[in-house]
Amino acid sequence: MSQEASHYYVPAPSPWPITGSLALLFMGFGAALSVNRIPLGYGLLA
């Protein structure tokens, strides 16, 4: 039990977390703008 593993699997970096975060941010801004009836909001929400 006291032995340490000599090799660990390190996955390659992925762009998807940043892409998903930006998409969610734009959707949030779009939803907030469309609730306030600002025309730009519908474009960001789509």
ROMILUM-327445 format. One line per 3 residues: number of its first residue (from 0); their letters; for each residue x, y, z of N, C-alpha, C, O. Coordinates in nm, 4 decimals, always signed. Layout:
BEGIN
NUM = A = X,Y,Z,X,Y,Z,X,Y,Z,X,Y,Z  ...
This chain:
BEGIN
0 = MSQ = +0.0812,-0.1191,+0.0000,+0.0000,+0.0000,+0.0000,+0.0859,+0.1261,+0.0000,+0.0388,+0.2328,-0.0395  +0.2079,+0.1153,+0.0426,+0.2916,+0.2346,+0.0486,+0.3673,+0.2598,-0.0809,+0.4459,+0.3542,-0.0892  +0.3446,+0.1772,-0.1814,+0.4124,+0.1991,-0.3091,+0.3410,+0.3081,-0.3880,+0.2181,+0.3162,-0.3892
3 = EAS = +0.4209,+0.3919,-0.4538,+0.3641,+0.4964,-0.5381,+0.3645,+0.4496,-0.6825,+0.4552,+0.3781,-0.7253  +0.2652,+0.4893,-0.7557,+0.2598,+0.4547,-0.8974,+0.3675,+0.5333,-0.9712,+0.3868,+0.6523,-0.9460  +0.4363,+0.4670,-1.0611,+0.5460,+0.5341,-1.1300,+0.4985,+0.6160,-1.2491,+0.5670,+0.7097,-1.2903
6 = HYY = +0.3833,+0.5829,-1.3048,+0.3341,+0.6546,-1.4218,+0.1872,+0.6908,-1.4016,+0.1070,+0.6104,-1.3540  +0.1556,+0.8111,-1.4383,+0.0179,+0.8574,-1.4332,-0.0262,+0.8937,-1.5735,+0.0536,+0.9405,-1.6547  -0.1521,+0.8723,-1.6013,-0.2068,+0.9105,-1.7307,-0.2485,+1.0567,-1.7248,-0.3339,+1.0939,-1.6443
9 = VPA = -0.1892,+1.1389,-1.8089,-0.2251,+1.2794,-1.8178,-0.2876,+1.3017,-1.9547,-0.2180,+1.2931,-2.0558  -0.4172,+1.3301,-1.9602,-0.4816,+1.3478,-2.0896,-0.4348,+1.4758,-2.1582,-0.3866,+1.5690,-2.0938  -0.4500,+1.4778,-2.2885,-0.4119,+1.5960,-2.3666,-0.5088,+1.7101,-2.3362,-0.6254,+1.6855,-2.3052
12 = PSP = -0.4614,+1.8348,-2.3448,-0.5501,+1.9484,-2.3210,-0.6635,+1.9523,-2.4241,-0.6450,+1.9153,-2.5401  -0.7779,+1.9966,-2.3808,-0.8948,+2.0019,-2.4678,-0.9478,+2.1448,-2.4738,-0.9503,+2.2134,-2.3716  -0.9902,+2.1910,-2.5912,-1.0471,+2.3260,-2.6011,-1.1940,+2.3321,-2.5590,-1.2505,+2.4412,-2.5511
15 = WPI = -1.2567,+2.2186,-2.5320,-1.4006,+2.2172,-2.5076,-1.4442,+2.2856,-2.3785,-1.5521,+2.3448,-2.3789  -1.3704,+2.2825,-2.2691,-1.4170,+2.3566,-2.1507,-1.4256,+2.5071,-2.1753,-1.5203,+2.5716,-2.1303  -1.3285,+2.5634,-2.2454,-1.3311,+2.7069,-2.2752,-1.4432,+2.7377,-2.3733,-1.5145,+2.8368,-2.3575
18 = TGS = -1.4589,+2.6529,-2.4748,-1.5644,+2.6726,-2.5737,-1.7021,+2.6666,-2.5080,-1.7883,+2.7500,-2.5359  -1.7223,+2.5695,-2.4221,-1.8501,+2.5575,-2.3521,-1.8761,+2.6738,-2.2579,-1.9896,+2.7196,-2.2453  -1.7719,+2.7215,-2.1918,-1.7874,+2.8350,-2.1009,-1.8262,+2.9614,-2.1759,-1.9122,+3.0369,-2.1307
21 = LAL = -1.7632,+2.9845,-2.2899,-1.7977,+3.1023,-2.3701,-1.9396,+3.0915,-2.4255,-2.0124,+3.1907,-2.4292  -1.9788,+2.9724,-2.4683,-2.1150,+2.9539,-2.5185,-2.2171,+2.9805,-2.4086,-2.3192,+3.0448,-2.4330  -2.1903,+2.9318,-2.2888,-2.2815,+2.9546,-2.1768,-2.2865,+3.1025,-2.1385,-2.3928,+3.1538,-2.1034
24 = LFM = -2.1729,+3.1708,-2.1449,-2.1681,+3.3137,-2.1149,-2.2525,+3.3926,-2.2146,-2.3310,+3.4788,-2.1750  -2.2365,+3.3632,-2.3446,-2.3152,+3.4333,-2.4457,-2.4641,+3.4022,-2.4327,-2.5478,+3.4900,-2.4535  -2.4973,+3.2786,-2.3986,-2.6382,+3.2447,-2.3793,-2.6962,+3.3185,-2.2590,-2.8120,+3.3602,-2.2614
27 = GFG = -2.6163,+3.3345,-2.1543,-2.6626,+3.4091,-2.0371,-2.6858,+3.5555,-2.0684,-2.7866,+3.6134,-2.0278  -2.5908,+3.6159,-2.1417,-2.6091,+3.7553,-2.1823,-2.7300,+3.7692,-2.2740,-2.8078,+3.8637,-2.2610  -2.7454,+3.6762,-2.3656,-2.8593,+3.6805,-2.4570,-2.9915,+3.6675,-2.3839,-3.0876,+3.7372,-2.4165
30 = AAL = -2.9975,+3.5790,-2.2854,-3.1205,+3.5625,-2.2079,-3.1516,+3.6888,-2.1278,-3.2669,+3.7317,-2.1216  -3.0499,+3.7480,-2.0669,-3.0715,+3.8698,-1.9886,-3.1165,+3.9852,-2.0776,-3.2047,+4.0622,-2.0398  -3.0563,+3.9973,-2.1953,-3.0949,+4.1055,-2.2854,-3.2339,+4.0831,-2.3438,-3.3101,+4.1783,-2.3603
33 = SVN = -3.2673,+3.9587,-2.3751,-3.3991,+3.9334,-2.4329,-3.5100,+3.9506,-2.3292,-3.6206,+3.9914,-2.3643  -3.4827,+3.9205,-2.2033,-3.5817,+3.9440,-2.0978,-3.6090,+4.0938,-2.0843,-3.7215,+4.1346,-2.0554  -3.5060,+4.1751,-2.1053,-3.5210,+4.3204,-2.0980,-3.5608,+4.3813,-2.2321,-3.5564,+4.5031,-2.2488
36 = RIP = -3.5994,+4.2971,-2.3271,-3.6493,+4.3373,-2.4591,-3.5493,+4.4216,-2.5372,-3.5870,+4.5194,-2.6019  -3.4234,+4.3841,-2.5312,-3.3190,+4.4468,-2.6118,-3.2968,+4.3563,-2.7323,-3.2666,+4.2381,-2.7155  -3.3113,+4.4099,-2.8549,-3.3092,+4.3242,-2.9747,-3.1820,+4.2415,-2.9924,-3.1885,+4.1327,-3.0498
39 = LGY = -3.0701,+4.2874,-2.9468,-2.9451,+4.2126,-2.9612,-2.9499,+4.0800,-2.8850,-2.8786,+3.9861,-2.9203  -3.0317,+4.0717,-2.7827,-3.0388,+3.9519,-2.6995,-3.0824,+3.8280,-2.7741,-3.0338,+3.7186,-2.7456  -3.1731,+3.8425,-2.8692,-3.2207,+3.7259,-2.9437,-3.1101,+3.6672,-3.0302,-3.1031,+3.5455,-3.0475
42 = GLL = -3.0243,+3.7515,-3.0843,-2.9122,+3.7021,-3.1644,-2.8096,+3.6287,-3.0805,-2.7534,+3.5286,-3.1248  -2.7846,+3.6769,-2.9600,-2.6887,+3.6094,-2.8722,-2.7461,+3.4808,-2.8153,-2.6726,+3.3856,-2.7888  -2.8762,+3.4780,-2.7966,-2.9399,+3.3600,-2.7399,-2.9457,+3.2459,-2.8406,-2.9404,+3.1289,-2.8028
45 = A = -2.9565,+3.2796,-2.9670,-2.9633,+3.1764,-3.0718,-2.8259,+3.1236,-3.0913,-2.8049,+3.0354,-3.1745
